[in-house]
Amino acid sequence: MNLALSHYSQKEKKEARDLTIADLINSLKKLKSNETIRFGDLGTFEKTQRKVEIDRNPKNKLFKKFAGKTLIYYRINFRASSHLKREIDK
């Protein structure tokens, strides 16, 4: 991965990075459960839905509020491509 970025100003680099991050966040919001997004040749992001059943634990104040309920959340995993792994290992 030989990126010649030296001819760009710091402001241009920051704007490009901010635009890329905003686009990635927007794409992740629209992603459905168990779908993936390929991020160029760097790797993939996968969004999965998880469920946690909260036990009744009288010692934990946070869990007292949600005791006996099932909470649903999304997890986003990034899996680096073999190309990215080789570049990192150099």
C-alpha positions as CSV (number, residue, x, y, z in Angstrom):
1,M,0.0,0.0,0.0
2,N,2.1,2.9,-1.3
3,L,0.0,6.0,-0.9
4,A,1.8,9.2,-2.1
5,L,-0.1,11.7,0.0
6,S,2.8,14.2,0.5
7,H,1.5,16.6,-2.2
8,Y,-1.8,17.2,-0.3
9,S,-2.1,19.8,2.4
10,Q,-3.1,18.8,6.0
11,K,-6.5,20.5,5.5
12,E,-7.2,18.4,2.3
13,K,-6.2,15.2,4.1
14,K,-8.4,16.0,7.1
15,E,-11.4,16.8,4.8
16,A,-10.9,13.6,2.9
17,R,-10.7,11.6,6.2
18,D,-13.8,13.3,7.6
19,L,-15.7,12.6,4.4
20,T,-14.7,9.0,4.4
21,I,-15.7,8.6,8.1
22,A,-19.0,10.3,7.6
23,D,-19.8,8.0,4.6
24,L,-18.8,4.9,6.5
25,I,-21.0,5.8,9.5
26,N,-23.9,6.6,7.2
27,S,-23.4,3.2,5.4
28,L,-23.2,1.3,8.7
29,K,-26.5,2.9,9.9
30,K,-28.3,1.7,6.8
31,L,-26.8,-1.8,7.0
32,K,-29.2,-4.5,8.0
33,S,-28.3,-7.3,10.4
34,N,-25.9,-10.0,9.0
35,E,-25.0,-7.8,6.0
36,T,-21.4,-6.7,5.2
37,I,-19.7,-3.7,3.7
38,R,-16.5,-4.0,1.8
39,F,-14.1,-1.2,2.7
40,G,-12.0,-1.1,-0.5
41,D,-9.2,-3.7,-0.3
42,L,-8.8,-3.1,3.5
43,G,-11.4,-5.5,4.7
44,T,-15.1,-5.8,5.6
45,F,-17.5,-4.6,8.2
46,E,-20.2,-6.9,9.4
47,K,-23.3,-5.9,11.4
48,T,-24.9,-8.5,13.6
49,Q,-27.8,-8.3,16.0
50,R,-27.2,-9.6,19.6
51,K,-29.6,-10.3,22.4
52,V,-28.7,-10.4,26.1
53,E,-31.1,-11.6,28.8
54,I,-30.5,-9.8,32.1
55,D,-30.6,-12.1,35.2
56,R,-31.9,-11.0,38.5
57,N,-28.8,-10.0,40.4
58,P,-29.6,-8.0,43.6
59,K,-25.9,-6.9,44.0
60,N,-25.7,-5.1,40.6
61,K,-27.6,-1.8,40.6
62,L,-27.5,-1.4,36.8
63,F,-28.9,-4.8,36.2
64,K,-31.7,-4.3,38.8
65,K,-33.3,-1.8,36.4
66,F,-33.3,-4.2,33.5
67,A,-33.8,-7.5,35.5
68,G,-35.8,-10.1,33.6
69,K,-35.7,-8.2,30.3
70,T,-34.0,-8.9,27.0
71,L,-31.8,-6.2,25.6
72,I,-31.1,-6.1,21.8
73,Y,-28.1,-4.4,20.4
74,Y,-26.0,-4.4,17.2
75,R,-22.4,-5.4,17.0
76,I,-20.1,-4.2,14.2
77,N,-17.0,-6.3,13.4
78,F,-14.1,-5.5,11.1
79,R,-12.3,-8.2,9.4
80,A,-9.0,-7.1,7.8
81,S,-8.2,-8.4,4.3
82,S,-5.1,-10.5,3.8
83,H,-3.6,-7.6,1.8
84,L,-4.0,-5.3,4.7
85,K,-2.5,-7.9,7.1
86,R,0.5,-8.3,4.9
87,E,1.1,-4.6,4.8
88,I,0.8,-4.2,8.6
89,D,3.3,-7.1,9.1
90,K,6.0,-5.3,7.0
